[in-house]
Amino acid sequence: MKNLQLLFVLFACTCLMACSNYELPDNELESSELKNASIGVVITVVPSGGDDTEALDQAFAEAKAAGPGSIVQLCEGEFHLGFIEIRDFHGTLKGAGKGKTIITAMNNLDLGTKISLGIYPVLMKFVGGDVTICHFTIRTPPGKVSVGGPGYGHISALVGFSASSAIYEPLNENRSVNVVVDNVCFRGQKLDEGGIGYVFGYNLYFALMVCPDYLGGPANTIPRQKSDVTVTNSEFDTSCYGIVIQSIKNSRVVIGEKNLGNIFSNLDQAGGVWEGRNNKVVLEGNIIHIPPYSYGFDLDDYPYYPYLKDEAPEQPMFFDIGNNVFNLDHSEYALLLRNRRTYTNPGDIPVVFQISNNQFNMTDGYEWAIASLFTHRMVIRNNKFTGHGDLALYLANYSKNGLVLGNNFSRAIFETAGAYLAPNTQNWTFVGGNFTDKVIDLGVNNVFTGINVSTADEPLGRSISEKIVPMNHLMK
């Protein structure tokens, strides 16, 4: 017995030493935010083989007591986790690498308690703080994960971030959360007997969600929250949505960086950033696989939640979508860009969209690459379209004053048209682009040069130079 105890102690010490001396593999690059993170006390956690929720909760408590910059270090192995909420943590949760440290949700999680409190049933939830999570895999097990609630057997998300919640610092607009996610693999499971989803059924709704943690409330009462978010080098696989970032304001969002992009696969929708105000959002360097009848990214201000305050924008919200690869396989679309408040609140400051240097690979004549609804002054430049799609550009719902410049359509065949401009579009300018397919222009005062136009009484409209001038601030 003593020999067995000695062996156990030696094994545990070996695990602790391996964790404390862990270095990043050469092939796991780090984001700029992660490289600059401060290093404090390291709290090491070894998987128990059973329920690790209490041990992880205790590790976060010790890390918080040690002060900002502390690290909760997870050793190699599989951790089994129930619902856990970490408040005002200023530090890092770090594993030994994707596929080496694995966090698995336990089965039979009770949704009823969370829902009754008016909060989302998220497996690992951070409320407030300055949080980095990196170098691990987090997943749901096969089959139904939860009981209670709507009865689909799902959880809302694997990881969630918010500045406050319905039960912690509610409605405190002075709070914020800063988030860095790097080298994390998020993975759900399909359910044969239903589940959450539009195309398939899953036991995971959102892989990663950032939003105010309120499941409702009286109309026009919940403020948007400041939530700075950077997500790099990560994988999102098999859930209804990959990344969902909603109802934030005055924030910076980075989903992928050059050579540090994320991979999205087997999702009903890759993700979305919506219902925000005054934000700067960058979507760069990602590989986005979009399955049949599924969707890419929605970037918009559509009013999904009536309980949010009716906050008007104070400055332009900026979306910069560049250097991504969209692989469409009988998909619905790659990008939906919508600024509905230009129609419902015409005095509002318009959202700024720039889509540049992306690759759109289409397959069988079904897909739309880019859909623009209600946008003003959108710039679509230097993108490449290949394969066989239905439409490269769908411009509708009062989209105005946009610029399409230097795109390459020559390697694509379009079932309906390279570009479709609805009757309520106006003042778009198309320059170059080597269109080999028709353009359907039903709008007003749109300008085309260097391409063939199938329906336009005055294809040149007013001078191109007049329209390009308002876009100069985006051409840098």
N, C-alpha and C positions, 0 to 999 in steps of 0.2 A: 504493500500500500504506500509506504514512504517513497519507494522508487517511482511509483505512478505519480505521486504528488510532486516529486522533484522534476519529473519529465514535464508535468503540466506547467510548473513555474517557469522552466526553461523555455517552453513553447511560447508562453505569454510574453516573456521578456524579449524573445526573438521578434514577435509581432510588433511590440512597442518600438524596438530599435529600427525595424524595417520601416515603420510609419514615420518615425521622427527623422530618418535619414533619406526619405523618399525624394527623388529628383524627377523632373519631367522627362519623359522620353523625347528623343530628338525630333520625332515626327509630330509632336503636339505643341504647336505654336501657341503663344499667349497673346491676348489682346493687349493694347497699350494700357488700358485701365488696370488689368491684372498685373502687368509688369511693375506698375507704379504703386501697387498696394503695400501698405505698411505691414510689418511682421511683428507680432507680439507673442504672448504666451501660447503654447501649443497644448491642447487638450486632446488626448488620443482615445479613440473608441475602437474596441475589438468586437466583431460580431459574436453574439452569444449562441446562435443556433436557434433561438426562440424569439420572443417579442423584445425588440431593442428600443421600443419607444421611450421607456423611462430612462434608459441609459443615455440616449441621445439628448433627451430633455435636460438631464442633469449636466451633460457636457456643455450645452449652451448656457446654462445657468452659471457654471464655473467660468466659461469664457467671458460672459458679460461682466462678472465680478472682477475679472482680471483687467478689464479695460479695453478700449478700442484697439483694433488691430489683432486681436486674438484669433486663433485658428482652431476650429474643431476638425481634427484629422481622423478620417475613417480609414482603417486598415483594409487590406484586400479581404474579399469574402462577401457574403450576402447578409444584409441587414433586413430584418422584417419590421415593418413600421405601420402603426396605426396613425390616426389623426394627431398632428402635432402643430402647435402654434408658438412661434418665437417672436417676442415683442422687443423692438428697439435694440436689435443686435447690430453692433458695429464691428464686423469681422468677417471671417471666411469659413465656409464649409468646404472641405477639400477631401477628395478621395485619392486612391492610388492609380486612377486612370479609368477611362471608359472600358467596361467589360471586366475590370479587375475588382473595383468596388461597385457592388450592386445593391441598390435599395429597392425592395419589393414591397408593395402594399399588401397588407394582410387581407384576408377575406372577411366577409360579414361585418364590414364597417357600418355603423348605424348613422344613416343620413338624417334621421328625424330630429335628433338633438341639435345639430347644426342649423338645419332649416328653421326650427322653432325659434332660434335666436336671431334669425334674419341674416345669417352669414352663409357664404358658400362652403360646401363640404369639400375642402381641398386637403390633400394628404399632408403636404408640408407647407405651412403658411408663415410668411414673414410679414409683420405689421410694423412699419416704420423702420428706421435705421439706415445703415450703409452696409449692404450685404453683397458678398461675393460667393457664388457657388461654382465649383469647378471639379473636373476630372473624376466623374463617376457616371454610372448608369442608374436611372430611376425608372421603374416600370410597374405595371399592373400584372398580376398573375392571370393565367387563363380562367375563363368563366366569369360569373358575376362576382363583383367585389363587395357590393353593399347590400344592405337590407333597409327597408323603410323608404321614406320619401316617395318619389313618383313610381318607384318599383321597376326601374330599368336595369338595376344592378350595376350602375356606374358610379364614378366620383366626378366632381366638377373639374378637378385638375390635379396633376401630380405636384406642381409647385405653384404657389401664388404669392403675389406681393401687393401690398396696399399701404397707404399712409396711415389710415385709421379704419375702423370698422364699426358696425352697428353696436358692438359691445365694448369697444376700446377707443377712447378719445373720439367719440362720435361727433361728426360735423365740425371737427377742429380743422379749419382751413390753413392754419399755420404749420401743420405737420407735412412731412415729405418722406419719400423713400428713394434711396439710390441703389440701383441693382446692376450687378455684373454677373453674367452667366457665360461660362467659357468651358468648352470641352465637356459638355454634358449630353448624354444620350437619353432622350425621352421616348418611352415605348409603351403603347397600350396593346389591347387585344380585341380582336373581333369577337362578337357574340353570335352564335348560331340562332339563338332564341330572342331576337330583337336587339334592344340596346339603343343608345343614343346615336343619332346620325341621320343624314339625308339620303345617302346612297347605300351605305352599309350600316350595321349596328356595332357599337363599340362599348367597352366598359370604361371608357375614358372620354370625357367631353372635350376639354382643353388640355393640351400637354403643359403649356406654360401660360399663365394668365396674370396680367397686371391691371388692376382696376380698384375703385373703391369697393370695400367689402360689405355691400348692402344688397340684400335680396329684394329690395323694394322700399316703399315708403310713400308718404304723401307727395303729390305732384309738386314739382318745382322747389324741392327742399334740399337735395343732396348736392353738395358742391363737387366739382371735379378736383382731382388731386395732383400735386406736383410729384411726378415719378420719372426720374431719369433712368434709362434702361439701355444696357449694352448687351447684346447676345452674339457670341462668335463661336466658331468651331464646333457647333452643336448639331445634333441630329434629332429630327422629329419624325416619328414613324408610328402609324396605325392608331389614329384617334380621329374624332370628328374634326377638330381644329388642331393645328400645330401651335402657333403663337397667337394670342389674343391680347391686345393692349387697348384698353378702352377707357373713356371718361377721364382723361388726364389733361392738364393744362400747364403752360409755362415750362415745358419739359423738353428734354433731348432724348430721342430714341434712335439707337443704332442697331439694326438687324443685319449683321455681317459687315466685314471690312475687307479691303483688298487683301487677297490671299488668306483671309480668315473667315470665309463665308460658312453658312450653315447648309444642311441638306434636309430637304423636306420630301417624304415619301409616304405613299399609302394613306393619304388623308382625304377626307371629304372636302376640306378646304385648308390650304396651307396656312392661312392666317389672316389677320386684319388689324388695322389701327384705325379706330373710329370714335366718333363722338368726342373729339378733343378740341382744344382751343389753344392758340398761340404756341404750338409745338414745332420743333424741327425734327423731321423724321428722315432717316437715311436707310434705304434698303439696297445693300450693295454686296456683290460677290457671291451670291447664293446660288445653289442648284436646286431648282424647284420642279419636282416630278409631279404632274397633275394627272391622276387616274381618270378612267372613263366617267363621264357625267359629273365630274368634280370641278372644283374651283381653285384658283390661285390666291391672290391677295386682294382684299377689299381695303381701300384707303379712302375714307369718307367721313362726312359729318352728319350722316343720316340720324334723325332723332329716335333711336331705338328705345330709350328709357325715359318715360314721362316723369319719373321722380327726380331726374337731374334738374339743377337750376338752369333757367334759360339765360345762360351767360353769353353775351355777344363777344366776338373776337376783338382783342385790343391791338393786335398786330397780325400780319399775314402768317398763316400756318404753312409750313414749307415741307413738301415731300420731294425727295431726291432719290429716284429709282435708277440705279446704274450698274452696269457690268454684271448683271444676273443672267443665268441661263434658265429659261422656262421650257420644259419638255412636256408638250401637251399630247395626250393619248385619248382622242375622242372626248376631250374635256370641254367644259362650258366656256371658260375664258382664263387667261393668265392674270390680267389686271382689270379691276373695276375701280375707276376713279370718279368720285362724286362729291360735289360741293353744293348740296341742296339749298343751303341758306342763301345762295345768290338769287334763288327764285322766291323762297318764302320770306326772306328779309333782304330785299334788294339793296339796302344801304350798308350792308355788312362788308367788311374787308374780305376780298376773295382769297381762297386757298391757292397757293402756288404749287403747281405740279411740273416737274421736269423728269422725262423718261429718256435716258440716253445710254447708248452703247450696250444695250441688252440683246440677247439672242433668243428668238422665239422659234422653236422647232415644232411644227405641226405635222399631223399624220394623215387624216383621211377625209378632209373636206368638211369637218363638223365644227371646228373650233373658231373662236374669236380670240385674237391676241390682246387687244387693248380696247376697253369700252370707256368712253368719256361722257359723263352726265352732269349737266349744269356747271361745267367748269369754265373759268375765264382765264385767258392767257396761258394755257397749257403749252409746254414745249415738248415735242417728240422729235428727237434728233439722233442720227447715227446709229439706229437700231438695225438689226438684221433679221429677216424673216425667211424661213426655209420650210420646205415640205409642201403639204397640201392642206389648206385650211379653208374656212368659209369667209372670214373677214380678217384683215390685219387691223383695221381701225374702224370702230363703230362710234361715231360722233353724233350725239343726240341730246334731247332734253335741254335745249337752249344753251348748249356749249358755244362759247364765243371767243373770237380774237386769238385763236390758237395758232401755233407755228409748227409745221411739219417740215423738217429740213434734213437733207442728206441721208435719208434712210435707204437701205438696200432691200428691195422687194424682188430682185431679179431671179432669186433662187427658189421662189415660192409660186405655187399655183393656187388661185383663190376661186372657190366655188361660186360665190356671189359677187364679190368685188374686193379690190385691194383696200379701198376706203369707201365707207358709206356715210354721207352727211345728210342727216334728217332735215325735214323742211324748216324746223325751228332753229337750226344752226346758222351762224353768220360770222363773217369777217375772219375766216380761217385762211391762212396762207400756206400753200404747198410749194416748196422749192426743191427741184431735183428729185432724186430718189429712184430713177430707172424703173418706174412703174411699167410692168408688162401686162397688167390686167386693167380692167376698166375701173373708173371711179364713178360712183353714183352720187352726184351732187344735187340734192333737192333743196339746199339752203339758199341763203341770201348773201350776195356780195363776197363770195369766196374766191380766192386768187389761186391760180395754178400756173406753174411754168415748168417746162421740162418733162411733162407727162401728158398723156391723153385723157381727155375728159369726155365722158359719154353724154352727159346732160348738163349743159350750162350755156345760157344765152350769151353771157358776157364772161368768158372764162378768165380774163385777166383782171376784171373788177377794177378797183382803185390801185394805186401804185404799190408794189411790193415793199418799197423802202418805208412807207408809212406804217406798215404793219410790223416790220421787223424791229423798229426802234423801241417799242415797249418791252421787247424780249431781251434787250441787251444785258440786263442785270442777271439773266440766266445763262448767258453764253460764255461765262468765264470758265 
